[in-house]
Amino acid sequence: MANFSVADGFCPSVKNILILDSEGKRVAVRYYSDDWPTNGSKFAFEKSVFIKTLKTNARMDADIALLDNSIVIYKFVQDLHFFVTGSIEENELLLCSVLQGFFDAVTLLLRNNVDKREALENLDLIFLCLDEIVDRGIVLETDASVIAGKVAIHNMDGDSPLAEQTLSQALATAREHLTRSLLK
């Protein structure tokens, strides 16, 4: 029986996922690779990826760039820039589905109000999304509705009034109450 590992390339993986603002500053970042061992090298990579993609128009669809022997898939929305980086051998379509799943889940959780202010106010939801999508670089999930649902369940505070819950939290609460009433 053969032993396969992540290094053999049989598991889809990413090196990092970044959200930068319109000036190239960090909003939310998660690194899964040792390619950037220091904070200085991480900041330098973020600056170089921002500068390389700045003059492109990736507003509607994701775009692709090659940078430092890595594939970078990116998309811009209002004042946020979303990036997913993978190795040069990684499948571009997989990286694109990671980016789209992440973006769509964030859009659902932020109720279609995807901008820097809203993202900063809901960083906990964004980081929970990242945790649901990727674990130590291994891609776990790319379906936005599944990701948003899991994040809503993790984030839900059952004691908060329905009016103060996000739409996904309210739907999860309603689903839970309906399930309880059907099981009685």
C-alpha positions as CSV (number, residue, x, y, z in Angstrom):
1,M,0.0,0.0,0.0
2,A,1.4,3.4,-1.0
3,N,1.8,6.2,1.4
4,F,0.7,9.6,0.1
5,S,1.4,12.9,1.7
6,V,0.5,16.6,1.0
7,A,4.0,17.0,-0.3
8,D,3.3,14.4,-3.0
9,G,0.6,16.8,-4.4
10,F,-2.4,14.6,-4.0
11,C,-4.2,16.9,-1.6
12,P,-5.4,20.2,-2.9
13,S,-3.7,23.0,-0.9
14,V,-3.2,26.7,-0.7
15,K,-0.2,28.8,0.6
16,N,-2.2,31.7,1.9
17,I,-5.5,33.6,1.7
18,L,-5.4,37.4,1.9
19,I,-7.8,40.3,2.1
20,L,-6.1,43.6,1.6
21,D,-7.7,47.0,1.4
22,S,-7.5,49.5,-1.5
23,E,-4.1,50.7,-0.2
24,G,-2.6,47.2,0.1
25,K,-2.9,47.1,3.9
26,R,-4.0,43.9,5.7
27,V,-7.6,43.4,6.6
28,A,-7.4,39.6,7.2
29,V,-4.6,37.2,6.2
30,R,-3.9,33.6,6.9
31,Y,-0.6,31.9,5.9
32,Y,-0.4,28.1,5.6
33,S,3.1,27.8,4.0
34,D,6.6,28.3,5.3
35,D,7.5,30.1,2.1
36,W,7.3,33.4,4.1
37,P,9.0,32.6,7.5
38,T,9.0,36.1,8.9
39,N,6.5,38.9,9.3
40,G,8.8,41.0,7.1
41,S,8.7,38.5,4.3
42,K,4.9,38.2,4.6
43,F,4.5,42.0,4.4
44,A,6.9,42.1,1.4
45,F,4.8,39.4,-0.4
46,E,1.6,41.2,0.3
47,K,3.0,44.4,-1.1
48,S,4.4,42.7,-4.2
49,V,1.1,40.9,-4.9
50,F,-0.8,44.1,-4.4
51,I,1.4,46.1,-6.7
52,K,1.4,43.4,-9.4
53,T,-2.4,43.2,-9.4
54,L,-3.2,46.9,-8.8
55,K,-3.6,47.9,-12.4
56,T,-5.8,45.0,-13.4
57,N,-9.6,45.0,-13.5
58,A,-10.6,41.9,-11.5
59,R,-14.0,43.3,-10.4
60,M,-16.5,40.8,-11.8
61,D,-14.5,37.6,-12.3
62,A,-11.4,36.3,-10.7
63,D,-8.1,36.9,-12.4
64,I,-4.7,35.0,-12.3
65,A,-1.1,36.1,-11.9
66,L,2.2,34.3,-11.5
67,L,4.4,35.7,-8.7
68,D,7.5,34.2,-7.0
69,N,6.9,30.7,-8.3
70,S,3.3,30.9,-7.0
71,I,-0.1,31.2,-8.6
72,V,-2.2,34.0,-7.3
73,I,-6.0,34.1,-8.0
74,Y,-7.6,37.4,-7.1
75,K,-10.8,39.4,-7.1
76,F,-11.6,43.0,-6.1
77,V,-14.8,44.1,-4.6
78,Q,-15.4,47.7,-3.6
79,D,-12.4,48.6,-1.4
80,L,-11.3,45.0,-0.7
81,H,-8.9,42.8,-2.6
82,F,-9.2,39.0,-2.1
83,F,-6.3,36.7,-2.9
84,V,-5.6,33.0,-2.8
85,T,-2.1,31.8,-3.4
86,G,-1.1,28.2,-4.4
87,S,2.0,26.5,-5.6
88,I,2.9,26.6,-9.3
89,E,1.8,22.9,-9.6
90,E,-1.6,23.5,-8.1
91,N,-4.8,23.4,-10.2
92,E,-5.9,27.0,-11.0
93,L,-9.5,26.0,-11.1
94,L,-9.3,24.6,-7.6
95,L,-7.7,27.8,-6.4
96,C,-10.4,29.8,-8.2
97,S,-13.1,27.7,-6.5
98,V,-11.4,28.4,-3.1
99,L,-11.4,32.1,-3.8
100,Q,-15.0,32.1,-5.0
101,G,-16.3,30.0,-2.1
102,F,-14.5,32.3,0.4
103,F,-15.8,35.5,-1.3
104,D,-19.4,34.1,-1.6
105,A,-19.4,33.0,2.1
106,V,-18.2,36.4,3.2
107,T,-20.8,38.0,1.0
108,L,-23.5,35.9,2.6
109,L,-22.3,36.5,6.2
110,L,-21.9,40.3,5.6
111,R,-25.4,40.4,4.0
112,N,-24.1,41.6,0.6
113,N,-22.3,44.6,2.2
114,V,-18.7,43.6,1.4
115,D,-16.5,46.6,2.2
116,K,-13.6,47.3,4.5
117,R,-15.6,48.8,7.4
118,E,-18.1,45.9,7.4
119,A,-15.2,43.4,7.1
120,L,-13.3,44.9,10.0
121,E,-16.5,44.9,12.2
122,N,-16.9,41.2,11.4
123,L,-13.4,39.9,11.4
124,D,-14.5,37.0,13.6
125,L,-16.8,35.7,10.9
126,I,-14.1,36.1,8.2
127,F,-11.6,34.1,10.2
128,L,-14.1,31.4,11.0
129,C,-14.7,31.2,7.2
130,L,-11.0,30.7,6.6
131,D,-11.0,28.0,9.2
132,E,-13.9,26.2,7.5
133,I,-12.3,26.4,4.1
134,V,-8.7,25.5,4.8
135,D,-6.9,23.6,7.6
136,R,-3.1,23.9,7.6
137,G,-3.2,24.5,3.8
138,I,-5.4,21.6,2.9
139,V,-8.7,22.6,1.2
140,L,-11.6,21.3,3.1
141,E,-14.7,23.1,1.6
142,T,-15.5,25.4,-1.2
143,D,-19.3,25.6,-1.1
144,A,-20.2,29.0,0.2
145,S,-23.6,28.1,1.6
146,V,-22.0,25.2,3.6
147,I,-19.2,27.5,4.8
148,A,-21.5,30.3,5.8
149,G,-23.9,27.8,7.6
150,K,-21.0,26.3,9.6
151,V,-19.8,29.8,10.5
152,A,-23.3,30.9,11.5
153,I,-23.6,27.9,13.8
154,H,-20.2,28.5,15.4
155,N,-20.9,32.2,15.8
156,M,-24.6,32.0,16.9
157,D,-25.4,33.2,20.4
158,G,-28.8,31.6,21.2
159,D,-29.6,34.3,23.8
160,S,-29.3,37.3,21.4
161,P,-32.6,38.6,20.1
162,L,-33.6,37.6,16.6
163,A,-33.4,41.3,15.5
164,E,-29.7,41.5,16.4
165,Q,-28.7,38.3,14.6
166,T,-27.4,38.2,11.1
167,L,-29.6,36.7,8.4
168,S,-27.8,33.4,8.4
169,Q,-27.9,33.3,12.2
170,A,-31.7,34.0,12.2
171,L,-32.2,31.3,9.6
172,A,-30.2,28.8,11.7
173,T,-32.2,29.8,14.8
174,A,-35.5,29.3,12.9
175,R,-34.3,26.0,11.5
176,E,-33.3,24.8,15.0
177,H,-36.7,25.9,16.5
178,L,-38.6,24.1,13.7
179,T,-36.6,21.0,14.1
180,R,-37.3,21.0,17.9
181,S,-41.0,21.5,17.3
182,L,-41.1,18.6,14.7
183,L,-39.3,16.2,17.0
184,K,-41.7,16.8,20.0
